[in-house]
Amino acid sequence: MVRFVGVDAMIKLVRRTGLQPFLTGLCGAIESDFSRWQNFEKTPRIASHSSVGVIELMPTSDGDHYGFKYVNGHPKNMKEGLQTVTAFGVLSDVSTGYPILVSEMTLLTALRTAATSAMAAKHLARPDSRCMAIIGNGAQSEFQALAFAAITGIEQVRLYDIDRAASRKCAANLAGRGLDVVICPSAQDAVSGADIITTVTADKQYATILTDNMVGEGVHINAVGGDCPGKTELHRDILLRSRIFVEFTAQTRIEGEIQQLPENYPVTELWQVIAGTEAGRQSARDITLFDSVGFAIEDFSALNFVREQALSHGIYEELDLIADLHDPRNLFGVLGHGSAPFRGPQQPPEAA
Ligand SMILES: NC(=O)c1ccc[n+]([C@@H]2O[C@H](COP(=O)([O-])OP(=O)(O)OC[C@H]3O[C@@H](n4cnc5c(N)ncnc54)[C@H](O)[C@@H]3O)[C@@H](O)[C@H]2O)c1
């Protein structure tokens, strides 16, 4: 039987651990895997684009486990009452090739994206950062706010969304969680006084959520929403003033803010800063930019973390995904022509 963590089990796991301890644990798991970056197979994700969105597969392996995520991005879905981003993932044992975990990853993607963003800020933002602007107050936004509060010590969040109802929803969800939450009338107003700016809007185009004049010295930008070819959030001039950090360069060149720059423009991979082989922020006046697109290793870390949590709390279901046979060559026997072909609790159809 393969372990299955569905939406209900994921909610139970997060509640059992507590949201912020869960985000902090997840951040530690991702950081630990980033610090052994060389162990992983790495490839840009495989994207299937349509005129309304994208469906992607994100595989990686460390030689012991193999993981992949299926994820979509459909900005128009929200207006139809559907999620912009949905996902599920699989973790397998490399020694047998058998899947060992199937998990929902819609919630887990929001959690791992926020944990990765906060991990990057921990290494790149000014340590005295206390105020963060969040532009785009949709599904990802509360996770971002709470991960930054838990991991980087953010105390105030300044919200802006073109749809004020989204900001009100975000503020209501963050109420009572120890954050000072301010809804702002414009993006310009939101970024004023912010040490960290998170952009997490959804639009299938080259958008300009931040213009150059909106970003002052010393700011850390966490650019999350520009994650597809032809989909960016920052004016190019901001990139030219920033130290740019990416997950996996080959993928970010295709999907990130740096698609606006020449192919050879210098960027640093975040794992190098974590491993101590490259510098992060070099002065309090630097503008640092985490050009986040989301990379397979983050999902791999998240799947492993969820598996550990699920097993330790006993919160999972069992999925009848693999035919476990006494005689593995007698696959035909499962159709009812052999006697007791299964090793586990499965039964041939007529016995059920
Ligand atoms: N980098 C990553 O790892 C990663 C992971 C998950 C999602 N994403 C991306 O993050 C983005 C947000 O995802 P979501 O699930 O929160 O989407 P969502 O549709 O739930 O929310 C997006 C919000 O952005 C707002 N918005 C759109 N244009 C805006 C503008 N010009 N100014 C201010 N607000 C604006 C919308 O009104 C909406 O409330 C998507 O583009 C998604 O692809 C990236």
The ligand as an ORCA input file, in Angstrom:
! r2SCAN-3c Opt
* xyz 0 1
  N       7.564     31.234     -7.374
  C       6.882     30.212     -6.911
  O       7.435     29.250     -6.380
  C       5.390     30.253     -6.967
  C       4.626     29.310     -6.256
  C       3.236     29.421     -6.254
  C       2.633     30.428     -6.995
  N       3.397     31.293     -7.730
  C       2.784     32.376     -8.498
  O       2.334     33.338     -7.567
  C       1.255     34.075     -8.183
  C       0.122     34.219     -7.193
  O      -0.453     32.963     -6.950
  P      -1.811     32.866     -6.105
  O      -2.093     31.423     -5.972
  O      -1.730     33.718     -4.891
  O      -2.808     33.564     -7.155
  P      -4.241     34.220     -6.860
  O      -4.909     34.289     -8.189
  O      -4.929     33.522     -5.751
  O      -3.885     35.706     -6.354
  C      -3.264     36.656     -7.160
  C      -3.691     38.044     -6.682
  O      -2.959     39.021     -7.451
  C      -3.821     40.128     -7.627
  N      -3.292     40.958     -8.702
  C      -3.276     40.697    -10.036
  N      -2.694     41.731    -10.699
  C      -2.320     42.644     -9.759
  C      -1.664     43.910     -9.813
  N      -1.307     44.436    -10.988
  N      -1.434     44.570     -8.658
  C      -1.819     44.042     -7.449
  N      -2.467     42.848     -7.343
  C      -2.703     42.161     -8.484
  C      -5.173     39.502     -7.896
  O      -6.239     40.407     -7.691
  C      -5.176     38.333     -6.891
  O      -5.784     38.684     -5.671
  C       0.879     33.315     -9.432
  O       1.430     34.005    -10.541
  C       1.555     31.967     -9.285
  O       1.884     31.387    -10.511
  C       4.755     31.230     -7.715
*
